[in-house]
Amino acid sequence: MELPGLGDARLYVDCVTTIFGLIEGADTSWLRDRDTANPIVRALMHTFAARPGRLRNTWTEARQRPRPVWHRAAPPATASGLPSPAVEVIHVDAALEREVDSWRTADAPGASRAVTWLMIVRTALARAGLPLTDAARLVVDCRRYLPTDDRVNANFISGLSVEAPVDGRLGAIDAAVKEDLEAALPLLALVATSARTLAVPLRATRDKRPAQHSAVQLGYSDVGRLSPFETLPWLPDRPRSINAALQPWAPSDISVFSGKIGHERSITVSYHDNVHDRRLLRKAAEAIGTDPIGLLAGC
């Protein structure tokens, strides 16, 4: 099973393509069509109604799963308590993207692009000297659990915690991610998050203070191939690139956005440069953009 893209860029893609369509005088139904009502309920019914035992098994697994253990390590001391967002932008050309695909075919048959690039990014950050936790948080678009014709433009994502140590085997990590997606664990997490938000609105907020003794948790969003963007009027002889800065969950964390237009991949690494040494992030970005195959050695 290939993962066509885990993260969510649906609203962004629809907005941009609609704007260009209107400029060209094309008719679009996107502005007229209404969103599906009660999407979480519909997703639950679509996913579990035919097999109630699946819901019971998934719920049991979710309750029994141990919480990730964050092995704490101290990042560089911060000069200021204020957030200082920074990004590194990486463009992977078509030739390198194809090299990675060839490596997958030969060395990790069946592994998804999303998890392959997750491991490339994690290895680059670890080799640059960043103290990553073994667990990573994947952003999952929960529209995968809706009927095909349903539409949701609001935030419909969930986080999936996966054990992805840098020295782990790509095939095993990929299999675990696919198993969790098939079990619909992200959908149950979305339900739980929505329930908590309704019960205690706005009480759980992100800690804005730079952490003094916190390991680095990686948040990763891979939106796959954005086919609608391939027909947009890109500048000739310039790389087709899409980038998005994703706010890290905590000041010591790092968030990564990854997506493809055609066979060109864009990766945006978001972090706080008053927590992390910018030179380390640039070192990791250079490795990702020039030698992804080298970063897969041992995977």
SVG drawing of the C-alpha trace seen along z (x, -y; Angstrom):
<svg xmlns="http://www.w3.org/2000/svg" viewBox="-25 -38 52 46">
<polyline fill="none" stroke="black" stroke-width="0.4" points="0.0,0.0 1.5,-3.3 0.7,-6.3 -0.3,-9.1 0.5,-11.7 -0.2,-11.8 -0.6,-15.4 -3.3,-17.9 -3.0,-20.6 -6.5,-20.3 -7.8,-23.7 -4.6,-25.4 -4.6,-23.5 -8.2,-24.2 -7.9,-27.9 -4.9,-28.4 -6.2,-26.4 -9.6,-28.1 -8.0,-31.6 -6.0,-30.7 -9.1,-29.1 -11.1,-32.3 -8.3,-34.4 -8.5,-32.2 -12.3,-32.4 -12.9,-28.8 -16.1,-27.8 -15.5,-26.2 -18.0,-24.5 -15.6,-24.7 -17.0,-28.1 -20.6,-26.9 -20.4,-23.5 -21.0,-23.2 -19.0,-21.2 -20.3,-17.9 -22.2,-18.2 -20.9,-16.3 -17.7,-15.0 -16.4,-13.3 -19.6,-11.3 -19.6,-10.4 -16.0,-9.3 -16.7,-7.1 -19.7,-5.5 -17.9,-5.0 -14.9,-3.4 -16.5,-1.3 -20.2,-0.8 -19.8,2.3 -17.3,3.8 -18.1,2.9 -15.4,5.3 -12.8,3.1 -13.8,0.1 -13.5,2.3 -10.1,3.6 -8.8,0.2 -10.0,-1.4 -8.4,1.4 -5.1,1.0 -5.2,-2.8 -5.8,-2.4 -3.1,0.2 -0.4,-1.6 2.3,-3.0 2.9,-6.7 6.1,-7.7 9.0,-8.3 10.9,-11.5 14.6,-11.0 15.5,-14.5 18.6,-16.3 19.5,-20.0 19.5,-22.1 21.6,-25.3 20.6,-28.0 18.3,-30.7 19.1,-34.3 15.5,-35.4 12.2,-34.0 10.5,-35.2 9.8,-32.9 12.2,-33.3 10.8,-31.3 13.2,-30.3 13.0,-28.0 15.3,-26.2 14.0,-25.7 15.2,-22.6 14.6,-21.8 15.1,-18.3 15.4,-18.1 13.8,-15.4 17.0,-13.4 17.5,-13.0 13.9,-12.2 14.2,-9.4 17.3,-8.1 15.4,-7.8 12.6,-6.0 15.1,-3.6 16.6,-3.0 13.1,-2.2 12.5,0.3 15.7,2.1 16.3,1.8 12.9,1.2 10.2,2.6 6.8,1.6 7.9,-1.2 6.1,-4.5 7.7,-7.7 6.3,-9.5 8.1,-7.3 11.2,-7.1 11.6,-10.9 10.7,-11.0 13.8,-8.8 16.0,-10.8 15.0,-14.0 15.4,-12.4 18.8,-10.9 20.1,-14.3 19.0,-16.1 20.5,-13.5 23.8,-13.4 23.9,-17.2 23.9,-16.9 20.3,-17.5 19.0,-15.3 15.9,-13.7 13.4,-11.6 12.8,-8.1 9.1,-9.0 8.0,-11.3 4.6,-12.9 3.1,-12.4 0.4,-14.8 -2.4,-12.7 -5.2,-13.9 -8.3,-12.2 -10.3,-12.7 -9.0,-9.3 -11.7,-7.9 -14.6,-9.8 -16.7,-8.6 -15.1,-9.6 -17.5,-12.5 -17.5,-14.1 -15.8,-17.5 -14.2,-19.2 -12.4,-22.5 -11.8,-22.9 -8.9,-21.5 -9.4,-17.7 -6.0,-16.4 -4.7,-14.4 -1.3,-13.5 0.0,-10.0 2.9,-9.2 5.3,-6.6 8.5,-5.0 11.0,-5.9 14.5,-5.7 17.3,-6.8 18.8,-3.4 15.4,-1.7 14.6,0.3 12.6,-1.6 10.5,1.4 9.4,2.0 8.6,-1.6 6.6,-1.9 4.7,1.3 3.8,-0.1 2.6,-3.4 0.4,-1.5 -1.0,0.7 -1.9,-2.3 -3.6,-4.0 -5.6,-0.9 -6.7,-0.6 -7.9,-4.3 -5.9,-5.3 -5.6,-8.9 -9.4,-9.1 -9.9,-8.1 -7.3,-10.7 -9.2,-13.3 -12.4,-12.3 -10.7,-12.5 -9.1,-15.9 -12.5,-17.3 -14.2,-16.0 -11.5,-17.6 -11.8,-20.9 -15.6,-20.9 -15.3,-20.0 -12.5,-22.4 -12.2,-25.0 -8.8,-26.7 -7.5,-25.4 -4.7,-23.3 -2.4,-25.7 1.1,-25.5 3.9,-26.5 5.6,-29.5 8.6,-29.5 11.9,-28.1 12.6,-24.9 15.9,-24.5 15.9,-20.7 13.8,-19.2 14.7,-16.8 13.7,-17.5 10.5,-15.9 10.1,-16.0 6.7,-16.8 6.4,-15.7 3.8,-16.5 4.1,-14.9 1.3,-16.0 2.4,-13.8 2.2,-14.9 0.2,-18.0 -1.0,-17.2 -3.3,-20.2 -0.3,-22.5 1.4,-20.9 -0.7,-22.8 -0.2,-26.3 1.7,-28.9 5.2,-28.4 8.1,-30.6 10.1,-28.9 13.5,-27.5 12.8,-27.9 12.2,-25.1 8.6,-24.4 8.6,-24.7 6.0,-24.8 7.0,-25.6 5.1,-26.0 6.3,-27.0 4.7,-24.8 4.8,-26.0 6.7,-23.5 4.5,-22.2 7.1,-23.3 10.0,-25.7 12.6,-22.9 10.7,-20.9 11.2,-20.9 8.4,-20.7 8.9,-19.6 6.7,-20.1 7.3,-18.0 5.5,-17.9 6.0,-17.2 5.1,-19.0 5.7,-16.7 9.0,-14.9 10.4,-17.9 10.2,-17.8 10.1,-20.8 11.0,-20.5 10.6,-23.2 12.2,-22.8 10.7,-25.1 12.4,-25.7 13.3,-28.4 16.8,-29.8 17.1,-31.0 16.8,-27.3 18.7,-25.5 22.0,-26.5 21.1,-27.6 24.3,-26.1 23.2,-22.6 19.9,-23.0 21.7,-24.3 24.1,-21.3 21.1,-19.0 19.3,-20.8 22.4,-20.6 22.6,-16.9 18.9,-16.4 19.2,-18.4 22.4,-16.9 22.8,-13.3 19.5,-11.7 20.8,-8.3 23.7,-8.6 21.2,-9.4 19.4,-6.1 22.5,-4.0 21.6,-1.5 17.8,-1.9"/>
</svg>
